[in-house]
Structures are given as structure tokens and as C-alpha cells.
Amino acid sequence: MEQFVRKRLAFLASFWNKLRPSSVPDNCSLGYFGADLVSPQPDWDPDPALPTSPLFVALYDFAARSTNELSVSRGDKLRVYKEVGEYVVARRLSGKSIGYVPANYVAKISQETPSHQLWYFSGISRHEAERLLLSPPNEHGSFLIRDSESSKGEYSLSVRNQAKVSHFRICKCPDGSLYVQKGHAFPSMEELLAFYTENWKVIQSPLVKPCTPPEKDEWERPRSEFTLRKKLGEGNFGEVWEGLWRNTVPVAIKIIKQADMKAEDFTKEIQNLKSLKHEKLIQLHAVCSRGEPVFIITELMKKGNLHSYLNSLEGKSLSTLHLLDMACQVADGMTYLEEKHIVHRDLAARNILVGDDLTCKIADFGLARLLKDDIYSTSGSTKIPVKWTAPEAANYRTYSLKSDIWSYGILLYEVFTYGQTPYEGMTNQETIQQITRGYRLPRPSTCPSEIYLVMLECWKGNAEERPTFFALRENQIRACTCHPRHPM
Ligand SMILES: Nc1ncnc2c1ncn2[C@@H]1O[C@H](COP(=O)(O)OP(=O)(O)OP(=O)(O)O)[C@@H](O)[C@H]1O
């Protein structure tokens, strides 16, 4: 799969190289992935007995990919001799061999903080702690210590209790001792945790084992690698910015409003996004999901969303053939989602992005399901895109690939009217009422009759009678391209 993406996105080769370093095969030479990825040749001569080398701890397992790298397991204590670019030269305390380990796989052990302890998660928020503890492999009794958000220098204990997470403030006395309950202080965090592990009923939350961090995620990048340059727009999920990765690669950055997300759903859904790859779907490049706000980084589409583009001077000059081609590209991407049984729920011209050469790609797949129920509900909410939504989805929230087909019909209407709003002059309420009574949008004067027939197929009241995306792509839309009766 990765080879496929690398091939398709050849122009982003160096970006991919940096995003997915661990895919360097054992026998890889500098040629394919670029010199900056492969750990440098050894040029150190440390004295392993040097007492001054700082002590580090491995945060993740790392398997050496060449003889100049050092394999480490999470929790291993390491002496670090020097930092070389994105690597450190290290030796395990329990071993003799020395080698390179990626710098972001290790953390320095300091005397003041318990950073070498597996239960200590530095710099994460309450929300992030919940997300971690509720994600597999963590389970009932998983716990962690984090820095308190509201009280600098103090800590919080977060414990997973079945499907919930409880948080306890750990306060510091002037003499440095720590307590959860006033009058019951402990000289160290270790002793405090030992007490509550034994006497967990006091806090009604058993401390079974330290939280396991998610596997080192190659999509995860530090937020500092991205620069925001220009705001492109704003949707239900937050703002979208044009930005740069490491000051060189142009990207689009979606800044997610965390408050609107359900933490467990978010983790699951991002996993889905990572697994979807198709040339007609916006490609996810990276995420910054540790800490807030969450950044979702995707490829940048220079001409923005299809709705605005169709309304622009350039868009207005497109021929019917161009419009058909764009409709075909969307059907192509939707066929891929259909094969994967993924329902988009918000298919509309505003969620199609346009790039050079009129390339169209579907955006926001999967994200629609992340919105909290109260925002996405039909009751009294204006957020539901009623004019794009099939009647069974608008009335009973029964979303399916067939309700996406309905939305595709509306998208066709938008395309062939150069971005007109459907049901112009009608309120959402009136639209639902009229549709339920059998009313359908009339054929726009700029729309070939063959295409209008396809729209009507998509708007069949009985969802089962609507075509599939596969059929639309293979037959209906393409047939219109081959046998146009309308001037192209
Ligand atoms: N990858 C991208 N490249 C270029 N522009 C983008 C990209 N992603 C989004 N945009 C721009 O930012 C705008 C806002 O995008 P966003 O996906 O947040 O909201 P939306 O699609 O308008 O609404 P909704 O929240 O209903 O999906 C888009 O309309 C588009 O113009």
C-alpha cells in the first residue's frame, strides 16, 4: 500500500520519507528514501564508563534496522552520549553495545520529575489522558500520572474505571511530600501510588497497571513541524489553514474543535482515515493528536472547494464535458468508499476539493460521524445539510450508501448549475415536506437531459431503487460522456 502511495505521490517523496521513517527496509541504501532518514554512520568514540552522560528512558520499543542502530524496549534505561540530528547515540545500562536510537523514542530522566516511570505522562491534558486510557490495549484499572493543568508543579492521577476515567488531584506540601487526601501525605509519588494500589477502595478506582501509550504512530508528527500561513475556511469541525510542513511542503491543516468530539470515536475514526487511500479521496498526511487542538494534515488542493470554484470566473467557463469529468471523478471516489462500506453522510460540492488540472477529490469522509449527537441530530438543529440529505436520513437518521447516492444527485445539480443552491427560496422545513410529497428539483437549463435522468434515479423515494456508485461510474455518467446529445 505504501509503495502505491509513494508512487502516486512521487512529488511528495521527501515528505513521505520523513513521515514514515520506520519503513526503511533492512537492506535499504540511501538512494530510495533519502540520506536524511537513515541513521548516520558511527563517528563517535565514547568512553562507556563516562559518568557524566545523562540518563534516558526508552518510551517505545525500537527495533534496530542496521548494525549502527540499537534495539531498545520501552522502559529500558539508557546512557546517551550525544545527539545527532533526529537520533541519539545511546547504550542500554544493562548492555555494552552502542548505537543510534531515534531521539523521539527516548526521554531524559530528571531528578525533579518522575519522568522515568512508565506511569508518568508528561505534558498531556485531561482530555488526552481520557483518550489514551479509553484506547486499547488499556482497560479497567489502567492509570497514569500527569501534570496538573490548573495547578503548576502539581500532578493529577487519572484512572480508568470501566468505561469512564476518574481524575484525582495530587497536591504538594511545602516540604515536597504529596497527597490526594489532606492529612495523608507521602514522601514520594512511588509511595503514594503503592498506598492507593493497596487501598484502592479509598478512591474507588483500582490501580492495576500503568497506562500503555499507543504504539508509536508513524502518522503522528510534532505540532512544531507545521506553520499556519493562511486561513482557508471554516466548517463544522473547526478551521482549515494552508500551511507548511517543516517550512517547505505545502499542506492543508484542519484544526479540530475538540469540544465537539467524542474522544473514543475520534481515535477510532482517525484510524479509519489512515487506512483509506484512493486518488479521488483527500490523502491524509499526518496528525498531531497529542495535546490540543488536534491537527489533521492533508494534501493541499489549490483551487479550494468545488462549490466556490464553480461560482468563480474560471469555474463558470467550464464546458459540460469538464463538468461531466468532475462528476465522474466524484463517482470514482465514492465507488471506493462503497466497496469499503463507508457512508460519507455529507456529500456535497462544498466537500469536494479541486486541484490543478481540475482534479477533484472527496473530503471529510468519516468525519461527519464524529460530531456529537446533539449537533448532528435532526431535532431543531440547523447543522444537518437538509437539502443534500435523503428523506429517510433527514427524517429518521437512517444513513446508508443509498442516502449518499441521493446526496450525489444533489451534487450533480450543483455541478450542472455552476454552484446554484438547490431548492432556492425554500426553507429546510419546506424542502423536507415537498420532497416527502414527491416534489423533485426541475431540470436546470444548463443540464443535459441524460444527466437529469441520472439525478432522478438518485432521488428515488425507495432507497433500494437508487443506483450504486459503481453503476453510476461504470454506466450512467460515463454513457453521457460517450453519447452527448447536449452541446459540450
Ligand atoms: N485540503 C484542502 N485544501 C484546500 N482547501 C481546503 C482543504 N480542506 C478544506 N479546505 C477549504 O476549507 C473550507 C472549510 O473546510 P471544512 O472541511 O472544514 O468545512 P466544510 O467542508 O465547508 O464544511 P463541513 O464542516 O460541513 O464539512 C473548505 O470549504 C475549503 O474551501
The ligand as an ORCA input file, in Angstrom:
! r2SCAN-3c Opt
* xyz 0 1
  N      -7.220     20.080      1.738
  C      -7.686     21.288      1.454
  N      -7.101     22.044      0.522
  C      -7.572     23.275      0.221
  N      -8.634     23.839      0.811
  C      -9.274     23.142      1.774
  C      -8.838     21.832      2.154
  N      -9.666     21.371      3.109
  C     -10.581     22.347      3.315
  N     -10.352     23.406      2.535
  C     -11.119     24.676      2.487
  O     -11.583     24.981      3.791
  C     -13.006     25.072      3.802
  C     -13.554     24.520      5.106
  O     -13.364     23.136      5.111
  P     -14.117     22.170      6.091
  O     -13.893     20.790      5.578
  O     -13.712     22.423      7.484
  O     -15.609     22.633      6.061
  P     -16.780     22.413      5.039
  O     -16.459     21.260      4.168
  O     -17.037     23.733      4.378
  O     -17.992     22.114      5.973
  P     -18.323     20.789      6.804
  O     -17.877     21.087      8.175
  O     -19.789     20.642      6.668
  O     -17.589     19.664      6.184
  C     -13.455     24.274      2.592
  O     -14.696     24.705      2.130
  C     -12.330     24.520      1.592
  O     -12.579     25.702      0.894
*
